[in-house]
Every structure is written in structure tokens, then in C-alpha cells.
Amino acid sequence: MSTPKEHLVLALSCPDRPGIVHAVSGALAEHGGNITESQQFGDPSTGLFFMRVQVETTAPRHEVEGALAAVAHDFSMTFTLDEVGRPVRTLIMASKEAHCLSDLLFRQRSQRLPIDPVAVVANHPDLEPIAAFYGVPFHHVPVTRETKADAEAQLLRLVHELDVELVVLARYMQILSDDLCTELAGNIINIHHSFLPSFKGARPYAQAHGRGVKLIGATAHYVTADLDEGPIIEQDVERVTHADDVEELVARGQDVERRVLARAVRWHAEHRVLVDGRRTVVFS
């Protein structure tokens, strides 16, 4: 009887120097590893090296991790090792707009988006029927200036109780505190519109229409204490014309937002995104 194979994904970063690929591939080969996919990038501006490898092996996972830990020590390396395609336990946050939440839950069910949506948290009750349709527990956590700290404490309790690995802000219209951003650093993704020029505040699509923009777009990024300035994961744009009214801009903008967010979530869940200072390396 043949030993079952595990299909693992390794993502790593470390200071760039000769011998990294040789050491990593050698450690995998010594444990019966057959590399099925490999990508790497050296960033001359930061001096860091990034690598993503998918490998099939019959060796126990803890043995592979032990071998990689030895390499990591020698190269001052940080790494993750996970099962290819394992659904990442994900908490989705939303407010009233449904397009991103609906899209993520649909893709998870119908298009093999590798997430396990363990909860939806919203500061309004409007989207509870969508969560119920997909069988995801819904938590209504109202937020006011007076209750913001308590609401964030409740969110963190859910993150810990549900063993959440990823938080997605699916058009969650609240600013998170610096402390919460730090607590969830590298594991929280946001989506917002991207206009040239930029329009902030209420009714951005109406503002954009009034200025006659020709491009609308969206940006998905990791959340940091610097509002909307975290490392960018994915962006996309769509051309519009003077003939498009505000409603058409909103519809097309929401379509771009949901596509960009879905790609960012997929790439994060597949361990294709590595943070490089204020930027990201995305092995798409």
C-alpha cells in the first residue's frame, strides 16, 4: 500500500544572499519532496528575497517543517507551510452594501474560493438575510463613538473564539482603531474605490461623475494604522464616459470592487502574497 502524499505550499522571505533556493529545494528533496510549482523574487530596493513553492511529499509534515526550520535559522528566514487549498478561516465584516459580501460567499460556495467563512460581522442588520442564505452565522455589532471600543473588543473575542485567520472588510464603513489594526496586521484586507482624482467622504461616485472622470477602479490592500495606505495587493480599473450617469458609475464601480477583493482574498488564502515593507510581492 503506497504512502499518501501531502501537497504543501511554502512561502518565505529573508535577506537575499546566494544559496537560498539550493538550500530550500535541498531540504525538500531530502524529505521526498517533488516541487510542482516554484516562484521567487529578489527585491534590490529592500535586499529581501521572496519565494513560494508547492511540493508533493510522503514525509510527515512535522519532519518537513523541522528541516525548513533549520534552513530558516541559517538564512534569518520567516516562512509558512500549509496544505495546498486548505480553506482559511475567515471573518467577513460589512455594513449595508451587499455586493462584496454576496460575491465572496458565492465564490466560496460555487467557485472554490479557498476560505471558510465562519462569521459575518456587521454594524447594521441589513445583510443578515444574505449570511443566513449561505448558512454563515451573523453578528450585529452596532458601532457609535461611545461604543467603538466595546465593539472592537467583541470583534477580537470572535476572532479568538472562532480561530479566525483572515478578516475581510467587505465595504465595512467604519474606521478601525490603531490597536486593532496592529493586532490583526497582515491578516486583514480592505477594499475601496480608486479614483483619479481622489474623492473622499460621502457619495464618491457622484463626486466623480460631477468631475467627469474617465476611469473608475478599486484597490484591495492590507489594513494598517495609516488609513487606506496599507500594502496594496490588487487593483483594477474600468473606463467610463460622459454618457454614464451616477447609477451606472456605482454599478460598474461595485463590479470592479468585488472582482478586485475576490482576487486579493484568493491570493492571500493561497499564500501568494508576501509583504515587502510598504509593498507586496504577489505570486499570481
N, C-alpha and C positions, 0 to 999 in steps of 0.2 A: 504494500500500500504506500503510495507516494505521499511525501510530506506536503501539507498545504502551503501555498505561497502567500506571503503578505505583499501588498502593493503599497509602498510607503512614499511619502513626499517629504523631502528635506529642504528647508530654507535656511540660509545662513548669511551672516555678514561678519567682516573682520577687516583689520588693516591689510591693505594689499601688499603682497610680497610673493616672491617665487615659491612654487611648490604646493600651493593650496589645493588646486584641482587634483594633483597627483596624490596628495595625502588623503583627501576625501574619497576619491574613487578607489584608492588602495584599501582603505578601511572597509568600504562597502564590498569590494571584491573578496576580501579575506573572509567575509561572512556570507559568501554565496550570492552576493548581490548582482543582479543584472539590470543595468541602467537602461530605462526605457525612454527617458526624456531628460535633457540637461541644458540649462541656460546659465550664463554668467555675465557679469558686467563689472568692470573696474572703473571707478569714478576718479579721474585725475584731479578734480577740483577738491575732493574731500579726502582722497587717499584711501578710500574704502573699497572693498571687494564684496560683491554680492553673487549668490549662487542659488539656484533652485534645481533640485534633482528628484526625479521619480525613479524608484528602484523596486524590482521584484526580488524577494529573498525568502528562503525557507528557514533562515535563522530566527530565533526568538527576538522579538522587538527589543527587549531589555539588553540583549547582547549587542545589537546594532547601536543602541543608544550609548552603551558603555564605550564602544570603540570610537564613536564620534565625540564623546566627551573627552577622550584622551587627545584627539586631534584638536578639539576646541581649546583645550588648555595650552597646547603648543602654539596656537596661532591667535590667541586672545579673541576667540570667536564666540559669537552668540548664535544659537541655532534652535530650530523647532523640528520635530519629527512627528508626523501624523499619518494616519491612514488615508490614502487617496479616496476622495469622495465622501469622507465622513461628514454627515450634516453637523454644522456648527450651531450650538445652542444660541438662539438669537432672540433678543427682546426688541420689539419694534415700537417706537414712540410716534404718536401722531396727534393732530389737533382736530380740524374739521375737514380738511381737504382729503379726499379718498384715493386719488389716483395712484400715489406711490404705495400706500398700504395695500390696496387691492392688487396692484401689479406684482408686488413681492410675494403675496400669498398665492396668487395664481401661478406664478412661475415655480414656486416651491412645489406645488401640487402637480402641475402639468408639464413643466419643462426642466425638471431635475435641478433646480437651483439648490445647491448643497447647504441649505440651512434647515434647522429645526426650530420653527417659531414657537417658543414656549410661552410667550405672553405678548399682549398688546397693551401699552400704557398710553392713555390719552388724557389731556386736561379738559376735554369736553366729552359728553356721552354720545355724540352723533354717530361715531363709527362702530359702535358696539355690534350692530347687525352684521357688518362685514366680518368682524372677528368671529361672531357666532356661526356664520355660514361656513367658515373654514375650520371651525372647531378649535379655535385658539382662545384661551382664557383672556378676558378683557378686564382691565383695571382702570376705573375712572379716578384720576388723581387731580382734582382741581388745584389750580395754582393762582394765588394772589400775592401781592407784595408781602403781606403778613404771613402767608403760609408757605412761601417758597422753600424755606429751609426744611420744614417738615415734609413737604412733597419730595424733595430730593433725598431725604433720609429714607422715606418709604420706597423710593426707586432703588436705592442702594440695597435695602433689605431684600427686595425682589431679586436683584442681580445675584446676591449671595445665596439666597434660599433656592433659587432655580438653577444655580450653577451656570449662569449666563456667560458666554464667551464673547458675544458681539452685541452691541447696541446700535440700532439704526434709527436715525431721526428722519422719519418719512414725512417731511413737512410738519415737524413739530415746532409750533410757533412760540417757543419760549427760549430765552437766553439762559444757558446753564452757568452755574457758578464756577469760578476758577478751581475751587476744591474738587468739584465733581469732575470737571474736565481732566484734572490731574489724576484722579482716582481711576478713570477709565481710559487713560491715554493709550493710543494705539489700537483701541478696541471699540471705538465709537465713530460712526460715519454719518455725515450730514450731506444733504442735497440742497442747493439753492440755485436760483436763476442766475444767468450771467449775461449782462447787457453791456454793450458798448454804445454810448457811455453808460455808467452805472447809475441805477435808480434804486434808492433805498426807501424804506418806510412803506406807507400804505399804498396799495394799488400800483405796484411797479409796472405792470403791463399797460395800464392806462397812461402812466408817465411816458413809457417807451413809445406808445402809439402817438402821443402828443408831440414827441420829438422826431417822429418819422424814422425810427430805427430800421435798419435793413437786415440785421442779424439778431436772432434770439438764441439763447443757449442755456446750458446748465453745467454746474460744477459739483462733483462729489469729492469730498475731502475728509480727512481725519479731523476730529474736533480738538481744538486746543483752547487755552485761555484767551488767545487772540481771536476775536470774533471773526469767523469766516475766513481765517487766514492760515488754517492748518494745511499740512502737506496734501497736495492735490493728487487724487487717484485717477479720475477720469473727467473728461469734458467733451461736449459736443455742441454743435450749432446748427441752426436751420435758417435759410434765407426767407425773408418776408418782404412784402411790397407795400406801397401806399394803399393798395386796394384792400388790404386785410384790416378788418375792424378790430376793436379791442377783444371781442369774444373769440375771434379767430386766433389772435395772438395768444390768448390764455390757453385755448385748446392745444395749439401747436407747442406752446411752451411746456405745458404739462406732459405732453408726449415725449419731449426731449428729456425732461426731468426724470420720468420713470425709467427710460432706457438707460440713461447715464447711471442712475442709482443702482439699477439691477446689475449692470456690468461691474460697478465698483464692489458691490456686495459679493458677487460671484468670485471675482478675482481675489478678494480678501479671504473668502472661505476656502479657496483652493490654494492658499499660501503663495499667491503670485505677487503680492505687494510687500515690499520691504522699505522701511523708512530710511531716507538718506538725508539727515539733517532736516531742513525745511522742505525737502523734496521727497519724492518716492521713486523707487525703481519698480516697474511693473512688467513682469514677465508674462505678457498676454499671449 
